[in-house]
């Protein structure tokens, strides 16, 4: 069951953006040297090459952090809804680790193991298309059998649906 879907465009890496803007800053600084004598020193060029891209890269980093916090909150809300506990909450750092490593996070539904959360990358054929990602729940049947686990998951979902309609948190 797919929880969350998102895409990442190739230009989202702040380090690459900083390097590109540094080169553009150097070109801009060389052009401005013609008109401004204060930029005709090596220290001024170096300072311009650091400050100019930093100012333009900070919003990218901030937006990326806000996006990951919102994504982590959505995943944590779903985990809490399915497992009926807030003990298995992810941090942004843990979500990034799941994205990079592809490992599975085991979860227990009312104390019964068998539910896993993992992040999958969807392969794309074209080169410059955004990377697509899914946060997915997978179910592994416990040793006691699938019927009891299915009943347990259904009971957990029904119990949550019943409390939502009454206004009880």
C-alpha positions as CSV (number, residue, x, y, z in Angstrom):
1,X,0.0,0.0,0.0
2,X,1.6,3.3,-1.1
3,X,1.5,5.9,1.7
4,X,3.1,8.9,0.1
5,X,4.3,9.7,-3.4
6,X,6.7,12.4,-4.3
7,X,9.1,13.4,-7.0
8,X,12.6,15.0,-6.9
9,X,13.8,17.0,-9.8
10,X,17.4,16.7,-10.9
11,X,18.1,20.3,-9.9
12,X,17.2,19.9,-6.2
13,X,20.7,19.3,-5.0
14,X,21.9,22.4,-3.1
15,X,25.6,21.6,-3.5
16,X,25.3,21.5,-7.3
17,X,23.3,24.7,-7.2
18,X,25.9,26.4,-5.0
19,X,28.7,25.4,-7.4
20,X,26.9,26.6,-10.5
21,X,26.0,29.9,-8.8
22,X,29.7,30.3,-7.8
23,X,30.8,30.1,-11.4
24,X,28.0,32.5,-12.4
25,X,29.2,34.8,-9.5
26,X,32.7,34.7,-10.8
27,X,31.6,35.7,-14.3
28,X,29.4,38.5,-12.8
29,X,32.2,39.7,-10.6
30,X,34.6,39.8,-13.6
31,X,32.1,41.9,-15.5
32,X,31.5,44.2,-12.5
33,X,35.2,44.8,-12.2
34,X,35.0,46.9,-15.3
35,X,32.8,49.4,-13.6
36,X,33.6,49.0,-9.8
37,X,37.2,49.4,-8.8
38,X,36.5,47.9,-5.3
39,X,36.1,44.5,-6.9
40,X,39.5,44.5,-8.4
41,X,41.2,42.4,-5.7
42,X,41.4,38.7,-5.1
43,X,39.8,38.8,-1.7
44,X,36.8,40.7,-3.1
45,X,36.3,38.2,-5.9
46,X,36.6,35.3,-3.4
47,X,34.1,36.9,-1.1
48,X,31.7,37.6,-3.9
49,X,32.0,34.0,-5.1
50,X,30.9,32.8,-1.7
51,X,28.3,35.3,-0.6
52,X,26.4,35.6,-4.0
53,X,25.7,31.8,-4.3
54,X,25.1,31.4,-0.5
55,X,22.3,34.0,-0.6
56,X,20.6,32.3,-3.5
57,X,21.1,28.7,-2.2
58,X,19.7,29.3,1.4
59,X,16.1,29.3,0.2
60,X,16.6,26.0,-1.6
61,X,17.9,24.4,1.5
62,X,15.1,25.9,3.6
63,X,12.4,24.7,1.1
64,X,14.0,21.2,1.0
65,X,14.0,21.0,4.8
66,X,10.3,22.2,5.0
67,X,9.3,19.6,2.4
68,X,11.0,16.7,4.2
69,X,9.5,17.8,7.6
70,X,6.0,17.8,6.0
71,X,6.6,14.5,4.3
72,X,7.9,12.9,7.6
73,X,4.8,14.3,9.4
74,X,2.4,12.7,6.8
75,X,4.2,9.3,7.1
76,X,4.3,9.5,10.9
77,X,0.5,10.3,11.0
78,X,-0.1,7.2,8.8
79,X,2.1,5.0,11.0
80,X,0.3,6.2,14.1
81,X,-3.1,5.5,12.5
82,X,-2.2,2.0,11.4
83,X,-0.2,0.9,14.5
84,X,-2.3,2.7,17.1
85,X,0.8,4.0,18.8
86,X,3.1,7.0,18.4
87,X,6.2,5.0,19.5
88,X,7.4,4.3,16.0
89,X,7.8,7.9,14.8
90,X,10.4,8.7,12.2
91,X,12.7,11.7,12.3
92,X,13.7,13.5,9.1
93,X,17.2,12.0,9.4
94,X,15.7,8.5,9.6
95,X,13.5,9.1,6.6
96,X,16.6,10.3,4.6
97,X,18.4,7.1,5.7
98,X,15.5,5.0,4.5
99,X,15.5,6.8,1.2
100,X,19.2,6.4,0.6
101,X,19.6,2.8,1.9
102,X,16.3,1.3,0.8
103,X,16.1,-0.7,4.0
104,X,12.8,-1.6,5.7
105,X,11.6,-0.3,9.0
106,X,9.7,-3.0,10.9
107,X,6.5,-1.9,12.6
108,X,4.1,-3.7,15.0
109,X,0.3,-3.5,14.7
110,X,-1.0,-3.7,18.3
111,X,2.1,-5.6,19.3
112,X,2.1,-8.0,16.4
113,X,5.1,-7.7,14.0
114,X,4.7,-8.1,10.3
115,X,4.3,-4.6,8.9
116,X,7.3,-2.9,7.2
117,X,7.8,0.6,5.9
118,X,10.2,1.2,3.1
119,X,10.9,3.7,0.4
120,X,11.1,2.7,-3.2
121,X,12.4,4.6,-6.2
122,X,10.5,4.2,-9.4
123,X,12.8,3.7,-12.3
124,X,12.3,6.0,-15.3
125,X,13.5,5.6,-18.8
126,X,14.2,9.3,-19.7
127,X,17.3,10.9,-18.4
128,X,16.1,14.3,-17.2
129,X,12.8,13.3,-15.7
130,X,12.1,13.8,-12.0
131,X,12.9,10.9,-9.7
132,X,9.7,9.4,-8.3
133,X,9.6,7.9,-4.9
134,X,7.0,6.0,-2.9
135,X,6.8,5.4,0.9
136,X,5.2,1.9,1.0
137,X,3.8,-0.4,3.7
138,X,4.4,-4.1,3.0
139,X,2.9,-6.9,5.1
140,X,4.7,-10.0,6.0
141,X,2.4,-12.7,7.5
142,X,3.4,-13.7,11.0
143,X,4.2,-17.3,11.9
144,X,0.8,-17.7,13.4
145,X,-0.9,-17.3,10.1
146,X,-2.3,-14.6,7.8
147,X,-6.0,-14.8,8.9
148,X,-5.2,-13.6,12.5
149,X,-3.0,-10.8,11.2
150,X,-5.6,-9.6,8.7
151,X,-8.2,-9.5,11.5
152,X,-5.8,-7.6,13.7
153,X,-5.1,-5.0,10.9
154,X,-8.9,-4.7,10.2
155,X,-9.6,-4.2,13.9
156,X,-7.0,-1.5,14.2
157,X,-8.4,0.4,11.2
158,X,-12.0,0.0,12.3
159,X,-11.1,1.1,15.9
160,X,-9.5,4.2,14.5
161,X,-12.4,4.9,12.2
162,X,-14.8,4.6,15.1
163,X,-12.9,7.1,17.2
164,X,-12.7,9.6,14.4
165,X,-16.4,9.9,14.0
166,X,-17.0,10.6,17.7
167,X,-14.5,13.4,18.1
168,X,-12.5,11.4,20.6
169,X,-8.7,11.9,19.9
